[in-house]
């Protein structure tokens, strides 16, 4: 084939897992040791939090706020706290006693005292006032005091989601005062009714660990800029770079420790390649694997449900993945049916001037997964003042990034054509049958190819779909969702029967992100489907039109466009009257 230069072999379409087959879990590593190796930065921050003598000991972690993460941080900090403690147990807090209508507070003598604490770690996903701060109860003229979470965590660490605190600002203000003043003062839960008698305050030394995602961290920073600036900052790293056997061993230990929490200790050797392949799809990088607790738990839980034995095999995990894809595949199947019924028009045969199949990723609100779908982009050219008309933008269906990409297209074309005057053609670009907002720049390569096809009057091969972003120099840049995009076009071609000359053009920089479904790999291996990687727009144009962009010896797209412009400007100049018509020429 003439496209052989850019064609990818089947073995680069998935991570090379075979090179790690010899790596096994030969020795047991404790949970805390594994954490200190894999999450070095976060471990250092947590260790600093436990040892700090700062006036306001607070740490902020960028992390999901789910109970899985809160429990995980509590487990890690508890292990670290125990390792840091001396042999003797230090007591914090104390006890309250009521005698003759007067409440007295005494330092703790033993752990049985009602407000005594030995400095442990606690977490809560949601808190009410009395859960966090305790409460004063009255019953039959008697008063009793109940401790809250701040009392039980006295001397230790309290872990809370930031979103929970911001949803209850009064509780946050009281908690902030406790941490900064290192003293707990009793208040009435009813603002209209004061406490019936004075209750002595008690000393509290509390370390606070706040957990939140990026958006809530920004909100907290805006609300508490001074507190944020003096807090220890850490991030939970959700993926690990696999650079050698040791890093893969550490990742396997990480996964095994999570599996142990489900009492699932037997992971077969065939389990790991399947999990690694799916993990690369999640991270979008062949050289990295996920550390995300919830993602790993979901894979293990799904495999357990499909396993009839105690050992979890790769076949079991693959069965769970296939069933999940089928369960979540109704929407993508409906779109595929619409294309088959020609309710959505997508050509996969023949050649058309000014029309191209671009690739997109669809994400529906509430749907758990994204899937790929081809989008038909069309371009028409007519006599005009050189304007590139973005129809999506004009009807308020184009986002800012989309508009930026089209401006880059126009800039590149004018620069390469080297015109000393506005182009005598105007063009109109449309994302056909698009009824929602279009944004992103992953279709900019496809849009430019459609524009050049319309200008040069040379058809584009409709058997090939295109994805890729462009810069002002014509370099093709990587895009997201590359696996879903390729698989989306493959499903349509496969549904219509593979002709043996269909395929997808992707950016060269996206090769490291490939982890395609086995059906696609099988088709590529048998020369039924092709994937080409390009690094610049000239390579993509040659693959789509079989005509070079620039060539001195043979006709080229550049020559077709410039000759068409020259012909039109010459005809136009002959109609003009005046001595300056000779100034209209091409460099």
matplotlib code that plots the C-alpha trace (Angstrom):
import matplotlib.pyplot as plt

x = [0.0, 1.2, 0.3, 2.9, 5.2, 2.8, 1.0, 1.1, 1.6, -0.8, 1.6, 1.9, -1.9, -1.8, 0.7, 3.5, 2.5, 4.6, 7.8, 6.5, 5.3, 8.2, 7.3, 5.4, 4.5, 7.4, 7.4, 4.8, 4.9, 2.9, 0.3, 2.1, 5.4, 3.7, 2.1, 5.4, 7.0, 4.2, 2.9, 6.2, 5.2, 1.9, 3.6, 6.1, 3.3, 1.3, 4.5, 5.1, 1.5, 2.0, 5.3, 4.6, 4.6, 2.9, 0.4, -2.3, -1.6, -3.7, -3.1, -5.0, -5.1, -6.3, -8.1, -11.6, -13.8, -15.5, -15.6, -13.1, -10.4, -11.3, -11.1, -7.9, -6.3, -7.4, -5.8, -2.5, -2.4, -3.2, -0.3, 2.0, 0.8, 1.3, 4.9, 5.6, 4.2, 6.4, 5.8, 3.8, 0.4, -0.1, -3.6, -5.3, -8.5, -9.9, -13.2, -16.2, -17.8, -20.9, -21.1, -23.7, -24.8, -21.2, -19.3, -15.6, -13.1, -10.0, -7.1, -7.3, -6.1, -7.1, -8.6, -12.0, -12.5, -15.5, -13.5, -10.2, -8.4, -5.1, -4.5, -6.0, -7.2, -10.8, -12.8, -16.3, -18.0, -20.8, -21.1, -23.9, -23.2, -23.5, -21.6, -18.6, -18.8, -20.7, -23.8, -25.2, -28.3, -31.0, -33.2, -35.3, -33.4, -30.1, -27.4, -25.0, -22.2, -21.5, -18.2, -18.0, -15.6, -13.2, -12.9, -12.3, -9.6, -8.0, -4.2, -4.6, -5.9, -9.4, -10.1, -13.0, -14.1, -13.9, -17.3, -19.0, -17.5, -18.3, -21.9, -22.1, -20.2, -21.1, -19.6, -16.5, -16.1, -16.3, -13.9, -11.4, -11.6, -10.9, -7.8, -6.4, -7.1, -6.4, -9.4, -12.9, -15.7, -19.2, -22.0, -25.8, -27.2, -30.1, -29.0, -32.0, -31.3, -28.0, -26.4, -28.1, -24.7, -21.1, -19.1, -15.3, -13.5, -11.0, -7.7, -7.6, -4.7, -6.1, -4.5, -6.9, -6.7, -9.0, -9.7, -11.3, -11.2, -9.8, -13.0, -13.7, -10.0, -10.3, -13.5, -11.8, -8.8, -10.9, -12.8, -9.7, -6.7, -4.6, -5.3, -4.7, -1.3, 0.0, -1.5, 0.6, -0.4, -0.5, -1.9, -3.1, -1.4, -3.9, -1.5, 2.1, 4.7, 5.9, 9.6, 11.0, 10.1, 10.3, 7.6, 5.3, 5.9, 4.9, 1.7, 0.8, 1.3, -0.9, -3.7, -3.2, -3.7, -6.9, -8.0, -7.3, -9.9, -12.5, -11.0, -9.9, -6.4, -6.1, -5.4, -4.4, -1.4, -3.8, -5.7, -2.8, -2.5, -6.2, -6.2, -3.1, -4.7, -7.8, -5.7, -3.9, -7.2, -8.1, -4.8, -4.5, -0.8, 0.9, 3.6, 1.4, -1.2, -4.0, -3.7, -7.3, -8.8, -12.4, -11.4, -9.4, -12.2, -14.7, -12.6, -12.1, -15.7, -16.9, -14.5, -15.6, -19.3, -18.5, -16.2, -17.3, -14.0, -11.8, -9.1, -9.9, -8.6, -8.2, -11.0, -13.3, -12.2, -12.6, -16.1, -17.0, -15.6, -17.5, -20.8, -20.3, -19.6, -22.8, -24.8, -23.7, -23.8, -27.4, -26.7, -23.8, -25.8, -28.6, -26.3, -24.8, -28.3, -29.1, -26.0, -27.0, -30.5, -28.9, -30.7, -27.1, -25.2, -21.7, -19.9, -17.4, -17.0, -15.9, -14.4, -16.0, -14.7, -14.9, -16.2, -14.3, -15.0, -13.8, -13.8, -15.4, -16.1, -19.6, -20.2, -23.8, -24.7, -25.3, -23.8, -20.9, -18.7, -17.7, -17.8, -16.6, -18.6, -17.6, -18.8, -19.1, -17.5, -18.2, -16.7, -17.9, -15.9, -17.2, -16.0, -15.5, -13.2, -11.2, -13.4, -13.5, -17.0, -17.5, -21.2, -21.2, -19.8, -22.3, -25.3, -23.8, -23.1, -19.3, -17.1, -14.1, -11.5, -13.3, -13.2, -9.6, -8.7, -10.4, -8.5, -5.3, -6.4, -6.9, -3.6, -1.7, -3.3, -2.7, 0.9, 1.7, 0.0, 2.0, -0.6, 0.0, -3.7, -6.9, -7.8, -10.5, -12.4, -14.6, -15.3, -18.0, -17.2, -20.1, -20.2, -23.1, -26.1, -24.6, -27.4, -25.4, -22.4, -19.2, -16.0, -12.4, -9.7, -9.4, -11.2, -8.9, -6.8, -10.0, -11.4, -8.2, -8.1, -11.8, -10.9, -7.9, -10.0, -12.6, -10.0, -8.1, -11.2, -9.6, -11.7, -11.1, -11.1, -14.3, -12.9, -10.5, -11.5, -9.2, -8.5, -5.8, -5.2, -3.0, -0.6, 0.2, 3.1, 1.0, 2.2, -0.3, -0.8, -2.3, -5.9, -7.9, -10.1, -8.0, -9.1, -12.8, -12.5, -10.8, -13.2, -16.2, -15.2, -14.2, -17.7, -19.4, -17.0, -17.3, -21.1, -21.0, -18.4, -14.7, -13.5, -9.8, -8.9, -10.6, -8.8, -8.1, -5.4, -4.2, -1.4, 2.0, 2.1, -1.0, 0.7, 1.7, -2.0, -3.3, -4.9, -7.5, -10.1, -9.0, -11.5, -9.7, -6.3, -7.4, -8.7, -5.4, -3.4, -5.3, -5.0, -8.8, -8.4, -5.6, -4.3, -1.9, 0.1, 1.1, 3.1, 2.1, -0.7, 1.1, 1.3, -2.4, -3.3, -1.3, -3.0, -6.5, -6.0, -3.0, -1.7, 1.3, 0.9, 4.0, 6.0, 8.1, 8.0, 4.3, 1.0, 0.4, -2.5, -0.6, -0.3, -3.9, -5.0, -2.6, -3.4, -7.1, -6.5, -4.3, -6.9, -9.7, -7.6, -6.5, -10.1, -11.0, -8.1, -9.1, -12.5, -10.9, -10.0, -7.0, -3.2, -2.8, -4.3, -0.8, -0.1, -2.4, -0.1, 1.2, 4.6]
y = [0.0, 3.5, 4.5, 2.0, 4.7, 5.9, 2.7, 1.3, -2.4, -4.2, -4.8, -1.0, -0.6, -1.9, -1.8, -4.3, -6.3, -9.4, -7.8, -7.8, -11.3, -12.5, -9.9, -11.6, -10.8, -12.7, -11.0, -9.4, -5.6, -3.9, -1.4, 1.6, 0.6, 0.4, 3.8, 5.4, 4.1, 4.9, 8.1, 9.6, 13.2, 12.6, 10.4, 13.2, 15.7, 13.4, 12.7, 16.4, 16.9, 14.4, 16.0, 19.7, 22.2, 24.8, 27.1, 25.9, 22.3, 21.9, 19.9, 20.1, 17.1, 17.2, 13.9, 12.5, 13.0, 9.6, 7.4, 5.0, 7.7, 9.1, 5.5, 5.0, 8.2, 7.2, 3.8, 5.2, 8.0, 5.5, 3.3, 6.2, 7.6, 4.3, 4.1, 7.6, 7.1, 6.2, 3.1, 4.9, 6.2, 9.9, 11.1, 14.2, 15.9, 14.9, 14.5, 16.7, 16.2, 17.9, 18.6, 20.8, 22.4, 23.3, 21.6, 21.0, 19.9, 17.7, 16.6, 12.9, 10.3, 7.3, 6.5, 5.7, 9.4, 10.8, 13.3, 11.5, 10.7, 8.9, 10.9, 8.6, 9.4, 9.8, 10.7, 11.6, 12.1, 14.2, 15.9, 17.5, 20.0, 17.6, 14.9, 17.1, 19.3, 17.2, 18.4, 19.4, 17.3, 18.1, 15.4, 15.5, 18.6, 16.8, 17.8, 15.6, 16.3, 14.1, 14.2, 14.9, 14.0, 16.8, 15.4, 11.8, 13.1, 15.3, 14.9, 13.1, 13.9, 14.7, 14.0, 15.8, 16.6, 20.3, 20.2, 19.1, 22.1, 24.6, 23.4, 24.2, 27.5, 27.9, 24.6, 25.5, 28.7, 26.9, 24.2, 26.8, 28.6, 25.4, 24.6, 28.1, 28.8, 25.2, 25.4, 24.1, 26.3, 25.0, 26.8, 26.3, 24.6, 27.0, 30.6, 31.9, 29.9, 30.2, 27.4, 27.0, 27.0, 27.8, 24.9, 25.3, 25.1, 22.3, 22.4, 20.7, 20.1, 18.9, 18.3, 18.8, 17.0, 18.4, 16.5, 17.9, 18.0, 20.9, 22.9, 22.8, 23.5, 26.7, 27.7, 27.0, 29.0, 32.0, 31.7, 31.2, 32.6, 33.1, 29.7, 28.1, 29.8, 28.3, 24.8, 21.8, 20.8, 17.3, 15.5, 11.9, 10.7, 8.7, 6.9, 5.6, 5.6, 2.0, 2.5, -0.8, -4.1, -2.5, 0.0, -2.7, -4.8, -1.8, -1.3, -5.0, -4.7, -1.7, -3.6, -6.6, -4.6, -3.2, -6.7, -7.8, -5.3, -7.5, -10.7, -11.4, -12.6, -14.9, -13.0, -15.4, -14.6, -14.2, -11.5, -8.9, -8.6, -7.9, -5.4, -3.6, -3.3, -1.8, 0.4, 1.9, 2.8, 4.6, 6.5, 7.1, 6.2, 2.9, 3.8, 4.4, 2.4, 3.7, 4.1, 5.3, 3.4, 3.4, 2.4, -0.6, -1.6, -1.5, -3.9, -6.3, -6.2, -6.9, -9.9, -11.3, -11.2, -13.3, -15.7, -19.2, -19.9, -18.3, -17.5, -14.4, -15.0, -12.8, -14.6, -13.6, -10.0, -9.9, -11.3, -8.6, -5.9, -7.2, -7.4, -3.9, -2.6, -4.3, -3.0, 0.6, 0.3, 1.2, 4.8, 3.9, 1.1, 3.5, 5.9, 3.1, 2.0, 5.6, 5.7, 2.3, 3.6, 6.8, 9.0, 10.2, 10.4, 9.0, 7.9, 5.1, 4.5, 6.6, 10.0, 13.5, 17.0, 19.1, 16.4, 14.4, 12.1, 13.6, 11.7, 12.9, 11.5, 11.8, 12.2, 12.2, 13.7, 10.8, 8.2, 6.4, 6.1, 8.0, 6.5, 7.6, 8.7, 10.0, 13.5, 14.6, 17.9, 19.7, 22.7, 24.7, 27.5, 30.4, 33.7, 36.2, 38.2, 35.4, 34.9, 31.4, 31.2, 29.1, 28.2, 26.6, 29.8, 32.0, 30.1, 30.0, 26.2, 26.6, 26.9, 29.2, 26.4, 25.3, 28.9, 29.3, 26.1, 27.5, 30.8, 28.7, 26.9, 30.2, 31.6, 28.5, 28.5, 32.2, 31.8, 28.8, 30.2, 33.4, 35.7, 39.4, 40.1, 38.6, 35.2, 35.7, 32.8, 32.5, 29.2, 27.8, 25.0, 23.0, 20.1, 18.3, 17.0, 18.6, 19.9, 20.7, 22.8, 21.8, 22.5, 21.4, 21.4, 17.7, 18.2, 21.0, 18.7, 17.3, 20.8, 22.0, 18.9, 19.5, 23.2, 22.3, 19.7, 22.3, 24.9, 22.4, 20.6, 17.3, 14.6, 13.1, 9.4, 8.7, 5.3, 7.2, 9.1, 11.8, 13.2, 15.6, 19.1, 21.7, 24.4, 27.4, 25.6, 22.7, 20.2, 17.6, 17.5, 14.8, 14.6, 13.0, 9.9, 8.4, 4.8, 5.6, 7.6, 4.8, 2.2, 4.4, 4.5, 0.9, -0.2, 1.5, 0.0, -3.4, -3.1, -2.3, -5.0, -4.2, -3.5, -3.9, -0.3, 1.6, 3.2, 6.1, 8.8, 9.8, 12.1, 10.4, 11.6, 9.6, 6.2, 6.0, 6.3, 3.3, 0.4, -0.7, -3.4, -6.8, -6.7, -3.7, -5.2, -8.4, -6.5, -4.5, -7.7, -9.2, -6.1, -5.5, -2.1, 0.4, 3.1, 5.7, 8.1, 11.5, 14.4, 17.2, 18.2, 17.3, 13.7, 13.6, 15.3, 12.7, 9.8, 11.3, 12.5, 10.5, 13.9, 15.6, 19.0, 20.4, 18.7, 20.3, 17.4, 16.3, 18.1, 19.1, 20.4, 23.6, 24.2, 23.4, 26.0, 28.7, 28.1, 28.4, 31.7, 33.0, 32.1, 33.9, 37.0, 37.2, 37.1, 39.7, 42.0, 42.0, 43.4, 46.2, 49.6, 51.5, 51.4, 49.5, 46.2, 44.7, 44.9, 41.9, 38.9, 36.0, 36.0]
z = [0.0, -0.6, 3.0, 4.4, 5.6, 8.2, 9.0, 12.6, 13.2, 15.5, 18.3, 19.1, 19.5, 23.0, 26.0, 25.9, 28.9, 28.0, 29.1, 32.7, 32.8, 35.0, 37.8, 40.6, 44.2, 45.7, 49.1, 51.2, 51.7, 54.5, 53.6, 55.1, 53.4, 50.0, 50.5, 51.5, 48.3, 45.8, 47.3, 48.5, 48.3, 50.1, 52.7, 53.4, 53.9, 56.3, 58.3, 58.6, 59.8, 62.6, 63.7, 63.1, 65.9, 63.8, 65.6, 63.2, 62.2, 59.0, 55.9, 52.6, 50.2, 46.6, 46.5, 45.9, 49.0, 49.0, 52.0, 50.4, 50.5, 53.9, 55.4, 53.5, 54.9, 58.4, 58.0, 56.8, 59.4, 62.2, 61.1, 60.9, 64.3, 66.0, 64.6, 65.9, 69.4, 72.3, 74.3, 77.0, 76.1, 76.4, 77.4, 76.2, 77.4, 80.7, 82.5, 83.6, 86.9, 88.3, 92.0, 93.7, 90.5, 89.4, 86.6, 87.1, 84.6, 85.5, 83.3, 82.2, 84.5, 82.4, 79.1, 80.7, 81.6, 79.7, 77.6, 77.5, 74.3, 73.4, 70.2, 67.5, 64.0, 63.1, 60.0, 59.0, 55.7, 57.0, 60.4, 62.3, 65.1, 68.0, 66.1, 65.8, 68.9, 71.4, 73.2, 76.5, 77.5, 80.1, 81.4, 84.6, 85.9, 85.4, 83.0, 81.1, 78.6, 75.6, 73.7, 70.0, 67.3, 68.2, 71.7, 70.6, 68.1, 70.7, 70.4, 67.1, 63.6, 62.4, 58.7, 57.0, 53.5, 52.7, 50.9, 54.1, 56.1, 53.4, 53.4, 57.1, 57.6, 61.3, 62.2, 60.2, 62.1, 65.4, 64.3, 63.0, 66.4, 68.2, 66.1, 66.3, 69.9, 71.1, 73.4, 73.3, 74.7, 75.2, 73.4, 73.4, 70.3, 70.6, 69.9, 71.8, 74.9, 76.8, 78.7, 82.2, 83.9, 83.2, 81.7, 81.9, 78.6, 77.9, 76.1, 72.7, 70.4, 67.1, 63.7, 60.9, 57.5, 54.8, 51.6, 48.4, 44.6, 42.6, 42.4, 46.1, 46.9, 44.9, 46.8, 50.1, 49.1, 48.1, 51.5, 53.6, 51.8, 54.9, 56.3, 52.9, 52.6, 55.9, 55.4, 54.4, 50.8, 49.4, 46.4, 46.0, 42.8, 40.9, 38.6, 38.6, 35.9, 35.1, 34.4, 35.6, 37.3, 40.7, 40.0, 38.6, 41.7, 43.8, 41.8, 42.2, 45.9, 45.9, 44.1, 46.2, 49.4, 48.1, 47.1, 50.7, 52.0, 50.2, 51.7, 48.1, 48.5, 45.4, 42.2, 39.4, 37.2, 34.3, 36.2, 35.9, 32.1, 31.7, 34.6, 33.2, 29.7, 31.2, 33.4, 30.5, 28.9, 32.1, 32.5, 28.7, 28.8, 28.0, 30.5, 33.5, 35.6, 37.9, 41.7, 42.0, 44.9, 43.6, 40.0, 41.3, 43.7, 40.9, 38.8, 41.7, 42.8, 39.2, 38.9, 42.3, 41.2, 38.1, 39.8, 40.9, 42.6, 45.2, 42.6, 40.5, 36.9, 33.9, 32.2, 35.1, 34.9, 31.2, 31.5, 34.0, 31.7, 28.7, 30.6, 31.9, 28.4, 27.1, 30.1, 29.4, 25.6, 24.8, 23.7, 21.5, 19.9, 19.2, 17.5, 15.5, 14.4, 13.4, 11.2, 9.6, 8.9, 7.4, 10.0, 10.6, 7.4, 7.5, 4.3, 4.6, 0.8, -2.1, -2.3, -1.9, -2.4, 0.8, 3.1, 5.8, 8.7, 11.9, 15.2, 18.5, 22.0, 23.4, 27.1, 28.2, 31.7, 34.1, 31.7, 33.3, 30.2, 27.1, 23.6, 20.2, 17.2, 13.8, 12.8, 9.2, 8.5, 5.2, 3.6, 0.6, -1.1, -3.1, -4.5, -1.6, 0.5, 2.1, 5.2, 6.8, 8.1, 11.2, 11.1, 14.6, 16.1, 14.2, 15.6, 19.1, 18.9, 18.9, 22.0, 22.5, 21.9, 18.7, 17.5, 18.4, 16.3, 13.2, 13.5, 13.7, 10.5, 8.7, 9.9, 8.7, 5.3, 4.6, 5.8, 3.6, 0.5, 1.0, -0.5, -0.7, -0.7, 0.7, -0.8, -3.4, -2.0, 1.2, 2.8, 5.1, 7.5, 9.1, 11.6, 9.9, 12.0, 15.2, 17.4, 20.6, 21.4, 19.7, 21.5, 21.6, 18.9, 18.1, 14.8, 13.5, 11.4, 9.8, 9.2, 7.5, 5.2, 4.2, 3.5, 1.4, -0.5, -1.3, -2.4, -4.6, -5.9, -5.0, -3.2, 0.2, 0.8, 2.9, 4.1, 6.4, 9.5, 11.0, 14.5, 15.6, 16.8, 14.9, 15.8, 13.6, 12.0, 10.8, 13.4, 14.4, 18.2, 20.5, 21.4, 24.2, 24.0, 21.2, 21.9, 22.0, 18.8, 16.9, 18.2, 17.3, 13.6, 13.6, 14.9, 11.9, 9.4, 11.0, 11.0, 7.2, 6.6, 6.6, 3.0, 3.8, 3.0, 5.9, 8.8, 11.0, 11.0, 14.4, 15.7, 16.2, 19.7, 20.5, 19.9, 23.5, 24.5, 22.6, 24.3, 21.8, 22.0, 20.9, 17.9, 16.5, 17.0, 15.3, 12.3, 12.0, 12.4, 9.5, 7.3, 7.4, 9.2, 9.3, 11.7, 10.4, 12.6, 11.2, 12.6, 10.2, 8.0, 4.8, 5.8, 6.5, 3.2, 1.2, 3.0, 2.4, -1.3, -2.5, -3.7, -2.1, -0.6, -2.3, -5.1, -7.8, -10.2, -10.0, -9.5, -5.8, -3.8, -3.3, -7.0, -7.6, -5.1, -6.2, -9.9, -9.1, -7.2, -10.0, -12.6, -10.7, -9.9, -13.6, -14.8, -12.2, -13.1, -16.8, -15.8, -13.7, -15.2, -14.0, -14.1, -10.7, -11.8, -12.3, -8.6, -8.0, -8.2, -6.0, -4.4]

ax = plt.figure().add_subplot(projection="3d")
ax.plot(x, y, z, "-o")
ax.set_aspect("equal")
plt.show()
